[in-house]
Amino acid sequence: MKKITIPFLSMLAALSLTIGLASCSALTGDSGAAVPIGSNQDTGIWVTGVGKVTVTPDMAVIAMGIQAQAETVTEAQRQASEAMSAVMTAIKNKGVSDKDIATTAYNIAPVYSYDRNTGNQNLDGYSVSNSISVKVRSIANAGAVIDAAATAGGNYTRINSVTLTVDKPEQYSEQAREAAMTDAATRAKQLAKLGGIKLGKPAYIAESTANPWRTIYYESPANANIVTSDTVITPGETEVTVTLQVVYTIS
């Protein structure tokens, strides 16, 4: 019995030592320093502060383009190219600079129709679309730019949307950020008072900002007759919002 018991106890001791070392390594970092089981982020007061600044949009970004359809790709491209050239000239004459015009998409695709009698698809031709983003730095001029594009491009014109925004939102973001931090501090102080604890300094701050954009969508059905008129774009008001998540230490 002794010859069997002694090796078994030795093996059990070695196994216990291995488990003990593994447990210790889980509580130490790569440098060997002890790491606390709990995280510092599990303690303190967590609050969310919100700051808002109301602004009037001063810039419009117009998503527009040209769409042409013909029996051949070559003919569809020719029509689209001529229409886009006319649109570009027209909007530039309204004060839009080259740097504020950017191509966003160009597409060539076959156009099919469905024959109910045979159940087959028929190739009717090809569609060519060319989309651009136009930045108008004065909202008062946005309507005139839209009208000019519609007149120049005719039935090929597509106006997809108008986004009203702020040219330089940084200054408003700073104001909203200050308001958000003040809001967070007010909330934390109230919670500390209600909890009977002493509020410390912020140990963690995370920010998220909502862009001051408002988008108006337009529908331009294919082959629709575009009636030109004096288009009015009204800026209204929008908000620059900053949200802060702040963790305060306590004692």
DAKA-V685611 format. One record per residue. PHI is phi as a letter, one per 40 degrees, with the letter a starting at -180 (999 if undefined). NEAR is the number of other ideal C-beta (glycine too) atoms within 10 Angstrom. Layout:
BEGIN
PHI,NEAR + PHI,NEAR
END
This chain:
BEGIN
999,5 + c,5 + c,6 + c,7 + c,9 + c,10 + c,9 + c,9 + c,9 + c,10 + c,10 + c,10 + c,10 + c,10 + c,10 + c,10 + c,10 + c,10 + c,10 + c,10 + c,10 + c,9 + c,9 + c,11 + c,10 + c,9 + b,11 + b,11 + c,9 + c,5 + c,6 + g,8 + c,8 + c,9 + b,10 + c,7 + c,8 + c,7 + c,8 + c,11 + c,10 + c,7 + b,12 + h,20 + b,22 + c,15 + b,20 + b,14 + b,22 + b,15 + b,22 + b,17 + b,20 + c,11 + b,19 + b,12 + d,20 + b,15 + a,18 + b,24 + b,18 + b,23 + c,19 + b,27 + a,27 + b,26 + b,22 + b,23 + b,19 + a,18 + c,12 + b,10 + c,15 + c,11 + c,15 + c,22 + c,16 + c,14 + c,17 + c,24 + c,14 + c,14 + c,23 + c,25 + c,13 + c,19 + c,26 + c,19 + c,11 + c,18 + c,25 + c,16 + c,12 + c,16 + g,13 + c,21 + c,10 + d,8 + c,7 + c,16 + b,16 + b,12 + c,11 + b,12 + a,11 + a,13 + a,11 + b,13 + a,12 + c,11 + b,15 + b,12 + b,10 + b,9 + c,10 + c,6 + c,5 + c,8 + g,7 + b,10 + c,11 + b,10 + c,10 + c,13 + i,16 + b,19 + b,18 + b,25 + b,18 + b,23 + b,18 + b,20 + b,18 + b,25 + c,17 + b,23 + c,14 + b,13 + c,19 + c,12 + c,16 + c,24 + c,18 + c,18 + c,25 + c,27 + c,17 + c,22 + c,29 + c,22 + c,14 + c,21 + c,27 + f,14 + c,15 + c,25 + c,23 + b,23 + b,20 + c,16 + a,14 + b,24 + b,18 + c,23 + a,20 + b,19 + c,10 + b,9 + c,18 + d,8 + c,12 + c,20 + c,21 + c,14 + c,15 + c,26 + c,19 + c,13 + c,18 + c,25 + c,18 + c,12 + c,20 + c,25 + c,16 + c,12 + c,18 + c,22 + c,14 + c,13 + c,16 + c,17 + c,11 + c,8 + c,11 + g,6 + b,13 + c,10 + c,19 + b,14 + c,6 + c,18 + b,15 + a,13 + b,13 + b,10 + b,14 + b,11 + b,16 + c,15 + c,13 + c,22 + b,13 + b,15 + b,12 + b,12 + c,10 + b,14 + b,9 + b,17 + d,7 + d,11 + g,9 + c,11 + c,7 + c,17 + c,6 + c,14 + a,10 + c,8 + c,16 + b,9 + b,20 + b,10 + c,17 + g,10 + b,11 + a,21 + b,13 + c,23 + b,19 + b,24 + b,19 + b,22 + b,15 + b,23 + b,19 + b,21 + c,15 + b,16 + a,8
END
